[in-house]
Amino acid sequence: MYSPEQIRQLIAEGNKKKFYDDSYWKKLSKEILERDNFECQECKKEGKLTIKQHKKKLDIHHIKELETNPELAYVKSNLETVCVHHHNILDNKTFNASKKEKFMNEERW
C-alpha cells in the first residue's frame, strides 16, 4: 500500500503502473468488482447491462482522479466498476481513429 506522497512520486516519475500492479490495489479492485456485482455502473445508469460475461473488460475507476487526489486512492466510496468504454469517457481520453477517406469524384453519377 502506497502513501499519498509515494503515489505523487510515482505519478511524477511516470510510473503509475507500479501503483496498479501493487498487491493491495489488486485485492481492493476485486472487492470493488464484487461490491458492484461485476457490472459497469455507468452502463447501469443508462439502463444497460455490461458484465464480464459479455466479454467486456471491466476497470476500477477513481471518481476523483488519482493524480489530483492521491489521498483517495484506496477509499472505496471513490471507486466504481466501469467498462473500458465508459472509463475512457470518464477520463476524457479520445482516440484519433483516422479513417482513410474515400476518393470522391467531382462528377457523381
OpenMM code with the backbone's topology and positions (N, CA, C; nanometers):
from openmm import Vec3, app, unit

residues = "MET TYR SER PRO GLU GLN ILE ARG GLN LEU ILE ALA GLU GLY ASN LYS LYS LYS PHE TYR ASP ASP SER TYR TRP LYS LYS LEU SER LYS GLU ILE LEU GLU ARG ASP ASN PHE GLU CYS GLN GLU CYS LYS LYS GLU GLY LYS LEU THR ILE LYS GLN HIS LYS LYS LYS LEU ASP ILE HIS HIS ILE LYS GLU LEU GLU THR ASN PRO GLU LEU ALA TYR VAL LYS SER ASN LEU GLU THR VAL CYS VAL HIS HIS HIS ASN ILE LEU ASP ASN LYS THR PHE ASN ALA SER LYS LYS GLU LYS PHE MET ASN GLU GLU ARG TRP".split()
positions = [
    Vec3(0.0857, -0.1181, 0.0000),
    Vec3(0.0000, 0.0000, 0.0000),
    Vec3(0.0897, 0.1237, 0.0000),
    Vec3(0.0590, 0.2149, -0.0905),
    Vec3(0.1386, 0.3365, -0.1042),
    Vec3(0.0729, 0.4520, -0.0296),
    Vec3(0.1549, 0.5396, 0.0245),
    Vec3(0.1045, 0.6609, 0.0879),
    Vec3(0.0746, 0.7629, -0.0218),
    Vec3(-0.0052, 0.8666, 0.0080),
    Vec3(-0.0314, 0.9703, -0.0920),
    Vec3(0.0972, 1.0325, -0.1471),
    Vec3(0.1973, 1.0501, -0.0624),
    Vec3(0.3244, 1.1078, -0.1075),
    Vec3(0.3940, 1.0133, -0.2061),
    Vec3(0.3906, 0.8836, -0.1762),
    Vec3(0.4523, 0.7854, -0.2649),
    Vec3(0.3783, 0.7796, -0.3988),
    Vec3(0.2466, 0.7924, -0.3951),
    Vec3(0.1671, 0.7922, -0.5191),
    Vec3(0.2026, 0.9142, -0.6028),
    Vec3(0.2135, 1.0300, -0.5380),
    Vec3(0.2535, 1.1517, -0.6095),
    Vec3(0.3897, 1.1323, -0.6771),
    Vec3(0.4813, 1.0694, -0.6060),
    Vec3(0.6150, 1.0447, -0.6591),
    Vec3(0.6090, 0.9512, -0.7799),
    Vec3(0.5303, 0.8437, -0.7701),
    Vec3(0.5153, 0.7503, -0.8825),
    Vec3(0.4594, 0.8220, -1.0053),
    Vec3(0.3607, 0.9066, -0.9833),
    Vec3(0.2994, 0.9814, -1.0936),
    Vec3(0.4016, 1.0761, -1.1548),
    Vec3(0.4771, 1.1448, -1.0705),
    Vec3(0.5784, 1.2387, -1.1194),
    Vec3(0.6857, 1.1676, -1.2011),
    Vec3(0.7154, 1.0456, -1.1645),
    Vec3(0.8159, 0.9662, -1.2360),
    Vec3(0.7587, 0.8977, -1.3596),
    Vec3(0.6269, 0.9107, -1.3794),
    Vec3(0.5626, 0.8433, -1.4923),
    Vec3(0.5531, 0.6938, -1.4713),
    Vec3(0.5427, 0.6527, -1.3463),
    Vec3(0.5417, 0.5111, -1.3124),
    Vec3(0.4132, 0.4715, -1.2387),
    Vec3(0.3001, 0.5216, -1.2870),
    Vec3(0.1714, 0.4922, -1.2246),
    Vec3(0.1386, 0.3427, -1.2296),
    Vec3(0.1942, 0.2726, -1.3283),
    Vec3(0.1702, 0.1294, -1.3432),
    Vec3(0.2113, 0.0537, -1.2170),
    Vec3(0.3144, 0.1007, -1.1498),
    Vec3(0.3610, 0.0368, -1.0268),
    Vec3(0.2508, 0.0387, -0.9203),
    Vec3(0.1750, 0.1478, -0.9145),
    Vec3(0.0621, 0.1570, -0.8211),
    Vec3(-0.0411, 0.0492, -0.8530),
    Vec3(-0.0761, 0.0381, -0.9832),
    Vec3(-0.1802, -0.0565, -1.0232),
    Vec3(-0.1341, -0.2024, -1.0182),
    Vec3(-0.0039, -0.2268, -1.0153),
    Vec3(0.0496, -0.3623, -1.0043),
    Vec3(0.0652, -0.4080, -0.8590),
    Vec3(0.0451, -0.3165, -0.7658),
    Vec3(0.0608, -0.3467, -0.6246),
    Vec3(-0.0448, -0.4465, -0.5767),
    Vec3(-0.0048, -0.5391, -0.4921),
    Vec3(-0.0963, -0.6444, -0.4448),
    Vec3(-0.2142, -0.5868, -0.3660),
    Vec3(-0.1924, -0.4792, -0.2911),
    Vec3(-0.3029, -0.4190, -0.2155),
    Vec3(-0.4087, -0.3628, -0.3111),
    Vec3(-0.3647, -0.2960, -0.4188),
    Vec3(-0.4588, -0.2419, -0.5169),
    Vec3(-0.5366, -0.3549, -0.5844),
    Vec3(-0.4679, -0.4621, -0.6194),
    Vec3(-0.5344, -0.5747, -0.6858),
    Vec3(-0.6408, -0.6364, -0.5956),
    Vec3(-0.6105, -0.6499, -0.4677),
    Vec3(-0.7076, -0.7046, -0.3718),
    Vec3(-0.8285, -0.6101, -0.3598),
    Vec3(-0.8000, -0.4809, -0.3481),
    Vec3(-0.9071, -0.3819, -0.3364),
    Vec3(-0.9931, -0.3799, -0.4629),
    Vec3(-0.9315, -0.3925, -0.5785),
    Vec3(-1.0050, -0.3942, -0.7053),
    Vec3(-1.1048, -0.5086, -0.7088),
    Vec3(-1.0620, -0.6249, -0.6618),
    Vec3(-1.1519, -0.7410, -0.6575),
    Vec3(-1.2707, -0.7148, -0.5660),
    Vec3(-1.2455, -0.6483, -0.4537),
    Vec3(-1.3532, -0.6140, -0.3608),
    Vec3(-1.4540, -0.5192, -0.4267),
    Vec3(-1.4048, -0.4227, -0.5017),
    Vec3(-1.4937, -0.3264, -0.5685),
    Vec3(-1.5741, -0.3965, -0.6773),
    Vec3(-1.5106, -0.4837, -0.7534),
    Vec3(-1.5821, -0.5604, -0.8566),
    Vec3(-1.6952, -0.6410, -0.7931),
    Vec3(-1.6663, -0.7068, -0.6820),
    Vec3(-1.7692, -0.7857, -0.6125),
    Vec3(-1.8789, -0.6959, -0.5580),
    Vec3(-1.8405, -0.5838, -0.4979),
    Vec3(-1.9397, -0.4898, -0.4440),
    Vec3(-2.0365, -0.4433, -0.5522),
    Vec3(-1.9804, -0.4179, -0.6734),
    Vec3(-2.0610, -0.3679, -0.7851),
    Vec3(-2.1191, -0.4806, -0.8713),
    Vec3(-2.1121, -0.6028, -0.8209),
    Vec3(-2.1689, -0.7198, -0.8902),
    Vec3(-2.1116, -0.7393, -1.0300),
    Vec3(-1.9860, -0.7018, -1.0492),
    Vec3(-1.9179, -0.7167, -1.1781),
    Vec3(-1.9972, -0.6509, -1.2911),
    Vec3(-2.0575, -0.5352, -1.2614),
    Vec3(-2.1379, -0.4611, -1.3594),
    Vec3(-2.0828, -0.3194, -1.3736),
    Vec3(-2.0804, -0.2699, -1.4975),
    Vec3(-2.0414, -0.1316, -1.5210),
    Vec3(-2.1483, -0.0403, -1.4619),
    Vec3(-2.1073, 0.0432, -1.3695),
    Vec3(-2.2024, 0.1321, -1.3020),
    Vec3(-2.2536, 0.2429, -1.3939),
    Vec3(-2.1749, 0.2824, -1.4919),
    Vec3(-2.2185, 0.3847, -1.5872),
    Vec3(-2.3194, 0.3272, -1.6862),
    Vec3(-2.2967, 0.2047, -1.7307),
    Vec3(-2.3943, 0.1387, -1.8191),
    Vec3(-2.5279, 0.1235, -1.7466),
    Vec3(-2.5216, 0.0892, -1.6175),
    Vec3(-2.6444, 0.0748, -1.5385),
    Vec3(-2.7237, 0.2051, -1.5360),
    Vec3(-2.6522, 0.3176, -1.5255),
    Vec3(-2.7193, 0.4478, -1.5245),
    Vec3(-2.7929, 0.4727, -1.6555),
    Vec3(-2.7426, 0.4117, -1.7638),
    Vec3(-2.8048, 0.4264, -1.8960),
    Vec3(-2.9080, 0.3171, -1.9236),
    Vec3(-2.9315, 0.2323, -1.8250),
    Vec3(-3.0293, 0.1251, -1.8424),
    Vec3(-2.9750, 0.0059, -1.9189),
    Vec3(-2.8411, -0.0041, -1.9275),
    Vec3(-2.7780, -0.1158, -1.9973),
    Vec3(-2.7132, -0.2077, -1.8945),
    Vec3(-2.6768, -0.3258, -1.9415),
    Vec3(-2.6079, -0.4193, -1.8547),
    Vec3(-2.4790, -0.4617, -1.9218),
    Vec3(-2.3674, -0.4297, -1.8625),
    Vec3(-2.2374, -0.4719, -1.9140),
    Vec3(-2.1671, -0.5455, -1.8014),
    Vec3(-2.1471, -0.6730, -1.8242),
    Vec3(-2.0807, -0.7555, -1.7243),
    Vec3(-1.9662, -0.8316, -1.7885),
    Vec3(-1.8833, -0.8878, -1.7066),
    Vec3(-1.7657, -0.9592, -1.7548),
    Vec3(-1.8043, -1.0719, -1.8512),
    Vec3(-1.9167, -1.1369, -1.8277),
    Vec3(-1.9595, -1.2472, -1.9130),
    Vec3(-1.9902, -1.2017, -2.0550),
    Vec3(-2.0097, -1.0737, -2.0766),
    Vec3(-2.0337, -1.0201, -2.2113),
    Vec3(-1.9025, -0.9959, -2.2844),
    Vec3(-1.7954, -1.0534, -2.2328),
    Vec3(-1.6613, -1.0416, -2.2922),
    Vec3(-1.6113, -0.8971, -2.2911),
    Vec3(-1.6642, -0.8171, -2.2016),
    Vec3(-1.6194, -0.6785, -2.1870),
    Vec3(-1.5249, -0.6720, -2.0682),
    Vec3(-1.4160, -0.6001, -2.0850),
    Vec3(-1.3219, -0.5825, -1.9754),
    Vec3(-1.3769, -0.4756, -1.8814),
    Vec3(-1.3682, -0.5019, -1.7539),
    Vec3(-1.4130, -0.4066, -1.6535),
    Vec3(-1.2922, -0.3490, -1.5809),
    Vec3(-1.2978, -0.2204, -1.5519),
    Vec3(-1.1910, -0.1498, -1.4816),
    Vec3(-1.2464, -0.0908, -1.3529),
    Vec3(-1.1554, -0.0542, -1.2648),
    Vec3(-1.1931, 0.0206, -1.1457),
    Vec3(-1.1532, 0.1658, -1.1711),
    Vec3(-1.2505, 0.2532, -1.1603),
    Vec3(-1.2322, 0.3955, -1.1907),
    Vec3(-1.2258, 0.4763, -1.0617),
    Vec3(-1.1280, 0.5662, -1.0543),
    Vec3(-1.1224, 0.6631, -0.9448),
    Vec3(-1.2149, 0.7787, -0.9823),
    Vec3(-1.3207, 0.7986, -0.9084),
    Vec3(-1.4169, 0.9049, -0.9371),
    Vec3(-1.3469, 1.0408, -0.9289),
    Vec3(-1.2762, 1.0630, -0.8198),
    Vec3(-1.1887, 1.1802, -0.8104),
    Vec3(-1.0509, 1.1294, -0.8476),
    Vec3(-0.9930, 1.1877, -0.9502),
    Vec3(-0.8716, 1.1356, -1.0136),
    Vec3(-0.7563, 1.1106, -0.9174),
    Vec3(-0.6853, 1.0040, -0.9461),
    Vec3(-0.5694, 0.9654, -0.8665),
    Vec3(-0.4627, 1.0748, -0.8680),
    Vec3(-0.4424, 1.1364, -0.9832),
    Vec3(-0.3372, 1.2374, -0.9977),
    Vec3(-0.3589, 1.3584, -0.9070),
    Vec3(-0.4841, 1.3995, -0.8919),
    Vec3(-0.5134, 1.5191, -0.8125),
    Vec3(-0.5584, 1.4877, -0.6706),
    Vec3(-0.5952, 1.3612, -0.6461),
    Vec3(-0.6447, 1.3228, -0.5130),
    Vec3(-0.5843, 1.1901, -0.4674),
    Vec3(-0.4521, 1.1816, -0.4551),
    Vec3(-0.3921, 1.0540, -0.4162),
    Vec3(-0.4336, 1.0065, -0.2769),
    Vec3(-0.4802, 1.0989, -0.1945),
    Vec3(-0.5269, 1.0594, -0.0611),
    Vec3(-0.6547, 0.9762, -0.0678),
    Vec3(-0.7221, 0.9781, -0.1821),
    Vec3(-0.8447, 0.8994, -0.2012),
    Vec3(-0.8199, 0.7714, -0.2820),
    Vec3(-0.6951, 0.7379, -0.3019),
    Vec3(-0.6586, 0.6248, -0.3872),
    Vec3(-0.7240, 0.4935, -0.3447),
    Vec3(-0.7371, 0.4722, -0.2136),
    Vec3(-0.7895, 0.3452, -0.1633),
    Vec3(-0.9265, 0.3593, -0.0960),
    Vec3(-0.9909, 0.4736, -0.1104),
    Vec3(-1.1208, 0.4975, -0.0477),
    Vec3(-1.2296, 0.4345, -0.1348),
    Vec3(-1.2994, 0.3369, -0.0800),
    Vec3(-1.3966, 0.2594, -0.1587),
    Vec3(-1.5075, 0.3458, -0.2178),
    Vec3(-1.5485, 0.4500, -0.1471),
    Vec3(-1.6559, 0.5352, -0.1997),
    Vec3(-1.6085, 0.6192, -0.3190),
    Vec3(-1.4771, 0.6225, -0.3435),
    Vec3(-1.4214, 0.6949, -0.4578),
    Vec3(-1.3921, 0.6015, -0.5749),
    Vec3(-1.4324, 0.4768, -0.5636),
    Vec3(-1.4037, 0.3777, -0.6661),
    Vec3(-1.5329, 0.3172, -0.7193),
    Vec3(-1.5351, 0.2934, -0.8507),
    Vec3(-1.6508, 0.2273, -0.9103),
    Vec3(-1.6061, 0.1400, -1.0263),
    Vec3(-1.6848, 0.0366, -1.0528),
    Vec3(-1.6583, -0.0538, -1.1635),
    Vec3(-1.7163, 0.0064, -1.2905),
    Vec3(-1.6350, 0.0120, -1.3956),
    Vec3(-1.6816, 0.0628, -1.5247),
    Vec3(-1.6218, -0.0220, -1.6374),
    Vec3(-1.6896, -0.0217, -1.7511),
    Vec3(-1.6362, -0.0880, -1.8690),
    Vec3(-1.5299, 0.0033, -1.9309),
    Vec3(-1.4501, -0.0514, -2.0196),
    Vec3(-1.3416, 0.0259, -2.0813),
    Vec3(-1.3973, 0.1469, -2.1556),
    Vec3(-1.5091, 0.1278, -2.2245),
    Vec3(-1.5706, 0.2381, -2.2990),
    Vec3(-1.5993, 0.3569, -2.2070),
    Vec3(-1.6670, 0.3316, -2.0972),
    Vec3(-1.7009, 0.4402, -2.0057),
    Vec3(-1.5770, 0.4925, -1.9318),
    Vec3(-1.4813, 0.4067, -1.9058),
    Vec3(-1.3597, 0.4526, -1.8387),
    Vec3(-1.2879, 0.5559, -1.9254),
    Vec3(-1.2821, 0.5308, -2.0540),
    Vec3(-1.2191, 0.6267, -2.1449),
    Vec3(-1.2961, 0.7587, -2.1486),
    Vec3(-1.4279, 0.7504, -2.1487),
    Vec3(-1.5101, 0.8726, -2.1476),
    Vec3(-1.4883, 0.9500, -2.0174),
    Vec3(-1.4927, 0.8798, -1.9047),
    Vec3(-1.4775, 0.9452, -1.7747),
    Vec3(-1.3395, 1.0079, -1.7576),
    Vec3(-1.2393, 0.9473, -1.8182),
    Vec3(-1.1040, 1.0010, -1.8093),
    Vec3(-1.0724, 1.0970, -1.9232),
    Vec3(-1.1734, 1.1310, -2.0018),
    Vec3(-1.1586, 1.2236, -2.1144),
    Vec3(-1.0515, 1.1795, -2.2130),
    Vec3(-1.0453, 1.0517, -2.2375),
    Vec3(-0.9486, 1.0005, -2.3351),
    Vec3(-1.0155, 0.9975, -2.4712),
    Vec3(-0.9481, 1.0511, -2.5679),
    Vec3(-1.0006, 1.0475, -2.7038),
    Vec3(-0.9015, 0.9737, -2.7910),
    Vec3(-0.9542, 0.9053, -2.8862),
    Vec3(-0.8702, 0.8285, -2.9759),
    Vec3(-0.8885, 0.8811, -3.1164),
    Vec3(-0.7794, 0.9049, -3.1833),
    Vec3(-0.7829, 0.9576, -3.3185),
    Vec3(-0.7965, 0.8418, -3.4157),
    Vec3(-0.9180, 0.8020, -3.4390),
    Vec3(-0.9448, 0.6909, -3.5299),
    Vec3(-0.9496, 0.7462, -3.6712),
    Vec3(-0.8342, 0.7708, -3.7253),
    Vec3(-0.8289, 0.8308, -3.8586),
    Vec3(-0.8600, 0.7245, -3.9635),
    Vec3(-0.9696, 0.7456, -4.0299),
    Vec3(-1.0102, 0.6558, -4.1371),
    Vec3(-0.9612, 0.7137, -4.2685),
    Vec3(-0.9261, 0.6255, -4.3561),
    Vec3(-0.8832, 0.6698, -4.4872),
    Vec3(-1.0066, 0.7190, -4.5625),
    Vec3(-0.9988, 0.8417, -4.6098),
    Vec3(-1.1133, 0.8964, -4.6809),
    Vec3(-1.1206, 0.8388, -4.8208),
    Vec3(-1.2432, 0.8093, -4.8609),
    Vec3(-1.2641, 0.7595, -4.9962),
    Vec3(-1.2483, 0.8728, -5.0956),
    Vec3(-1.1982, 0.8383, -5.2123),
    Vec3(-1.1891, 0.9374, -5.3174),
    Vec3(-1.3297, 0.9654, -5.3677),
    Vec3(-1.3642, 1.0919, -5.3733),
    Vec3(-1.4940, 1.1313, -5.4252),
    Vec3(-1.4724, 1.2067, -5.5555),
    Vec3(-1.5205, 1.1496, -5.6610),
    Vec3(-1.5121, 1.2135, -5.7910),
    Vec3(-1.6054, 1.3336, -5.7914),
    Vec3(-1.5593, 1.4417, -5.8506),
    Vec3(-1.6416, 1.5614, -5.8561),
    Vec3(-1.7727, 1.5337, -5.9302),
    Vec3(-1.7649, 1.4451, -6.0271),
    Vec3(-1.8841, 1.4078, -6.1024),
    Vec3(-1.9435, 1.2832, -6.0429),
    Vec3(-2.0480, 1.3013, -5.9687),
    Vec3(-2.1115, 1.1861, -5.9053),
    Vec3(-2.2185, 1.1331, -5.9992),
    Vec3(-2.2082, 1.0092, -6.0366),
    Vec3(-2.3011, 0.9504, -6.1328),
    Vec3(-2.4178, 0.8880, -6.0647),
] * unit.nanometer
topology = app.Topology()
chain = topology.addChain("A")
for resn in residues:
    res = topology.addResidue(resn, chain)
    for name in ("N", "CA", "C"):
        topology.addAtom(name, app.Element.getBySymbol(name[0]), res)
